[in-house]
Amino acid sequence: MSLGAARPESHPERLTAHEARQRLEHERNSRLAQLNASEQAGHEADDHLMAAQRDAIQRVLKEIDAAFARVQDGSYGTCQECAKPIPVERLEILPYARCCVPCQRRTV
C-alpha cells in the first residue's frame, strides 16, 4: 500500500505517512507505558512471567521501529512477503504489521 497525501473519508484505501507515524507513535507510547508498569510491578509478581512479558513488549517495540523505517523508505503498507498492499483496516489495528493476513498466516 502506498502512502497518499490524503484519503477519502468514505472508503479509505491508504494511510498517509503522517497518519502512519501518528499510529506508530501511539503504539510506541502504549508499549513503553506497559514496559514501565511491568518493571515497577516486577517485585510483586512471578519473575519468569514478568520477564516474558517484558521480552514480548521489547519485541513489539523493535517491530514498531522497523515500521518507522518502512515509513521513511516508502515501503510501509506493502506486504513483505507478497508485495501487495496491506489493507488499511489491518494497519489501523496493527500499525506495525509487516504482512497481509494471508501471508502472516502462512508464516506462523
C-alpha positions as CSV (number, residue, x, y, z in Angstrom):
1,M,0.0,0.0,0.0
2,S,1.4,3.3,-1.0
3,L,1.1,6.4,1.2
4,G,-1.2,9.1,-0.3
5,A,-1.3,12.8,0.5
6,A,-4.9,12.5,1.6
7,R,-7.5,9.8,1.8
8,P,-11.2,9.9,1.2
9,E,-13.2,9.5,4.4
10,S,-15.9,7.4,2.8
11,H,-13.6,4.5,1.8
12,P,-10.1,4.8,3.0
13,E,-7.6,2.8,0.9
14,R,-4.3,4.0,2.3
15,L,-2.8,5.8,5.3
16,T,-0.8,8.9,4.8
17,A,2.7,9.0,6.1
18,H,1.6,11.4,8.8
19,E,-1.3,9.0,9.9
20,A,1.1,6.1,9.9
21,R,3.6,8.0,12.1
22,Q,0.8,9.0,14.5
23,R,-0.4,5.5,14.9
24,L,3.1,4.2,15.4
25,E,3.9,6.8,18.0
26,H,0.7,5.9,19.9
27,E,1.7,2.2,19.8
28,R,5.2,3.0,20.9
29,N,4.0,5.2,23.8
30,S,1.5,2.5,24.9
31,R,4.2,-0.2,24.9
32,L,6.6,2.0,26.7
33,A,4.0,2.6,29.4
34,Q,3.4,-1.1,29.6
35,L,7.1,-1.8,30.0
36,N,7.4,0.8,32.7
37,A,4.4,-0.6,34.6
38,S,5.8,-4.1,34.4
39,E,9.2,-3.0,35.6
40,Q,7.6,-1.2,38.6
41,A,5.4,-4.2,39.4
42,G,8.2,-6.7,38.9
43,H,8.9,-7.2,42.6
44,E,5.4,-8.2,43.3
45,A,4.8,-10.8,40.6
46,D,6.4,-14.0,39.2
47,D,9.8,-13.1,37.8
48,H,9.5,-15.5,34.9
49,L,6.1,-14.2,33.9
50,M,7.3,-10.6,34.1
51,A,10.4,-11.3,32.1
52,A,8.4,-13.0,29.4
53,Q,6.0,-10.0,29.3
54,R,9.0,-7.5,29.1
55,D,10.5,-9.6,26.3
56,A,7.3,-9.6,24.3
57,I,6.9,-5.8,24.7
58,Q,10.5,-5.3,23.6
59,R,9.9,-7.4,20.5
60,V,6.9,-5.2,19.6
61,L,9.0,-2.1,20.2
62,K,11.5,-3.4,17.6
63,E,8.7,-4.1,15.2
64,I,7.5,-0.5,15.7
65,D,11.0,0.8,15.0
66,A,11.1,-1.3,11.8
67,A,7.7,0.1,10.8
68,F,9.0,3.7,11.2
69,A,11.9,2.7,8.9
70,R,9.4,1.4,6.3
71,V,7.5,4.7,6.5
72,Q,10.8,6.5,5.9
73,D,11.8,4.4,2.9
74,G,8.4,4.3,1.4
75,S,7.7,0.6,1.8
76,Y,5.2,1.0,4.7
77,G,1.9,-0.7,4.0
78,T,3.3,-3.2,1.5
79,C,3.4,-6.8,2.4
80,Q,7.0,-8.0,2.8
81,E,6.0,-11.5,1.6
82,C,3.8,-11.0,-1.5
83,A,4.4,-7.2,-2.1
84,K,0.6,-6.5,-2.2
85,P,-0.9,-3.6,-0.3
86,I,-1.8,-4.4,3.3
87,P,-5.4,-3.3,3.9
88,V,-5.8,-0.1,5.7
89,E,-8.1,-1.8,8.3
90,R,-5.2,-4.1,9.3
91,L,-2.8,-1.1,9.6
92,E,-5.3,0.8,11.7
93,I,-5.5,-2.2,14.1
94,L,-1.8,-3.2,13.9
95,P,0.1,-0.3,12.5
96,Y,3.4,-2.2,12.6
97,A,2.2,-5.1,10.5
98,R,4.8,-6.4,8.1
99,C,2.5,-8.7,6.2
100,C,-1.0,-9.0,4.9
101,V,-3.2,-11.5,6.8
102,P,-2.9,-14.4,4.3
103,C,0.9,-14.2,4.3
104,Q,1.0,-13.8,8.1
105,R,-1.0,-17.0,8.4
106,R,1.5,-18.8,6.2
107,T,4.5,-17.7,8.3
108,V,3.0,-18.7,11.7
